[in-house]
Structures are given as structure tokens and as C-alpha cells.
Amino acid sequence: MNRPGTLFPAGADTRAALRRAGILTALGVLGMLPALLLVAAGLTGQRPPHLLVHPILVLGGLAASFAASFVAVTHWELNNRSAELRFEVWIRKRPLDLAIMFTSVGLLAIILVYSFLENYQPR
């Protein structure tokens, strides 16, 4: 049986320390900034900063933001008893990390819908 709160016992203490220090929250905010600036510049009609328009930076930052907030918000447990395998997931009440996670998903949806609509040509 794994230690409660982790599927990977070796990194459990590291993850808890990062969560307590706010490193995961800061990583989520930093990863979300390029996409947030891109969407805000598009909505206001201004040109976004040229350095922040690269797709790897924008989409990679959103992926890092989602991953960091997902790790900070969820709690995992895997129990393997004699006749059953039990897998449990809890979502913690961490309002800032939940907001970062949902905002990163929302920004990704906005960018994907915009790119589809901008490049779609009816036949």
C-alpha cells in the first residue's frame, strides 16, 4: 500500500514541501502569463509583445500552469487489498490554485477556438 496522498512515494515529501512553500502556485501564475497577455492584447485590439507570441511559450506555459495547479489541488491514494483495487482522488479547497487551473483551461479554450475560427474557411 502506498502512503496516503501519493501514487509515487518517493516524491511525496517534495510535492508537499512545494505546495506549502507556494512554489506550485507561483509556477502556475508564471506559466499562465504569456497566454493571458496574448488574450488580453487581442481583446483590447493592441499588438501583443513579440517575444510572448511563440506557440511553445504560450501553450507550454498553459500546460505547465495546469500541471502545477493540478498537483497542488488534488490528493491521490491507491489501496491494493486482497480482493479489490481502490483508487481515490480528492480535490482540496485551495481557491487560488483552483482559479489558476480553471483559468488556464479557459485560456486554452479561448486560444483554440480563436485559432479554429480564424483559419476555418467554408467550402
C-alpha positions as CSV (number, residue, x, y, z in Angstrom):
1,M,0.0,0.0,0.0
2,N,1.3,3.4,-0.9
3,R,1.5,6.2,1.6
4,P,-1.8,8.2,1.6
5,G,-1.7,11.2,-0.7
6,T,0.6,9.8,-3.3
7,L,0.9,7.4,-6.1
8,F,4.7,7.9,-6.2
9,P,6.0,7.6,-2.6
10,A,9.5,8.9,-3.4
11,G,8.2,12.4,-4.4
12,A,5.5,12.8,-1.8
13,D,7.6,14.9,0.6
14,T,8.9,17.0,-2.2
15,R,5.4,17.7,-3.5
16,A,4.1,18.6,-0.1
17,A,7.0,21.0,0.5
18,L,6.4,22.7,-2.8
19,R,2.7,23.0,-2.1
20,R,3.4,24.5,1.4
21,A,6.0,27.0,0.0
22,G,3.7,28.2,-2.7
23,I,6.1,27.2,-5.5
24,L,3.4,25.4,-7.4
25,T,1.1,28.4,-7.3
26,A,3.9,30.8,-8.5
27,L,4.7,28.4,-11.3
28,G,1.1,28.3,-12.3
29,V,0.9,32.1,-12.4
30,L,4.1,32.4,-14.3
31,G,3.1,29.8,-16.9
32,M,-0.2,31.5,-17.5
33,L,1.2,35.0,-18.1
34,P,2.1,34.7,-21.8
35,A,-1.3,33.3,-22.7
36,L,-3.1,35.9,-20.5
37,L,-1.1,38.7,-22.2
38,L,-1.9,37.3,-25.6
39,V,-5.6,37.1,-25.0
40,A,-5.8,40.5,-23.2
41,A,-3.9,42.1,-26.1
42,G,-6.3,40.5,-28.6
43,L,-9.4,41.6,-26.7
44,T,-8.2,45.2,-26.4
45,G,-7.1,45.4,-30.0
46,Q,-3.4,46.0,-29.3
47,R,-0.4,44.1,-30.6
48,P,0.9,41.5,-28.1
49,P,4.6,41.7,-27.2
50,H,6.6,39.9,-30.0
51,L,8.6,37.8,-27.6
52,L,5.5,36.3,-26.0
53,V,3.7,35.2,-29.2
54,H,5.6,32.0,-29.7
55,P,3.3,28.9,-29.6
56,I,5.6,26.9,-27.5
57,L,5.8,29.6,-24.9
58,V,2.1,30.2,-24.8
59,L,0.8,26.6,-25.0
60,G,3.7,25.2,-22.9
61,G,3.1,27.8,-20.3
62,L,-0.5,26.8,-20.1
63,A,0.4,23.1,-19.8
64,A,2.9,23.9,-17.0
65,S,0.3,26.1,-15.3
66,F,-2.4,23.4,-15.4
67,A,0.0,20.7,-14.3
68,A,1.3,22.7,-11.3
69,S,-2.1,23.7,-10.1
70,F,-3.4,20.1,-10.7
71,V,-0.7,18.7,-8.4
72,A,-1.4,21.4,-5.8
73,V,-5.1,20.8,-5.8
74,T,-5.5,17.0,-6.0
75,H,-4.8,14.3,-3.5
76,W,-4.3,10.7,-4.7
77,E,-4.5,7.4,-2.9
78,L,-4.1,3.8,-4.2
79,N,-5.0,0.9,-2.0
80,N,-4.5,-2.7,-3.1
81,R,-6.3,-5.0,-0.8
82,S,-6.8,-8.8,-1.2
83,A,-9.8,-8.7,-3.5
84,E,-10.2,-5.1,-4.5
85,L,-8.2,-2.3,-6.0
86,R,-9.3,1.1,-4.7
87,F,-8.2,4.4,-6.3
88,E,-9.3,7.6,-4.7
89,V,-8.9,11.2,-5.7
90,W,-9.7,14.2,-3.6
91,I,-9.8,17.8,-4.6
92,R,-8.5,20.2,-2.0
93,K,-10.1,23.6,-1.2
94,R,-7.3,25.8,-2.5
95,P,-9.1,28.7,-4.1
96,L,-6.1,30.3,-5.7
97,D,-4.8,27.0,-7.2
98,L,-8.4,26.1,-8.4
99,A,-8.7,29.5,-10.0
100,I,-5.3,29.1,-11.8
101,M,-6.3,25.6,-13.0
102,F,-9.7,26.8,-14.4
103,T,-8.3,30.0,-15.9
104,S,-5.6,28.0,-17.7
105,V,-8.2,25.7,-19.2
106,G,-10.3,28.7,-20.1
107,L,-7.4,30.5,-21.8
108,L,-6.6,27.3,-23.7
109,A,-10.2,27.1,-24.9
110,I,-10.2,30.7,-26.0
111,I,-7.0,30.3,-27.9
112,L,-8.1,27.1,-29.6
113,V,-11.5,28.4,-30.6
114,Y,-9.9,31.6,-31.9
115,S,-7.3,29.7,-34.0
116,F,-10.0,27.5,-35.4
117,L,-12.4,30.3,-36.3
118,E,-9.6,32.4,-37.8
119,N,-8.3,29.7,-40.0
120,Y,-11.6,28.0,-40.9
121,Q,-12.7,28.5,-44.5
122,P,-16.1,27.2,-45.6
123,R,-16.1,25.3,-48.8
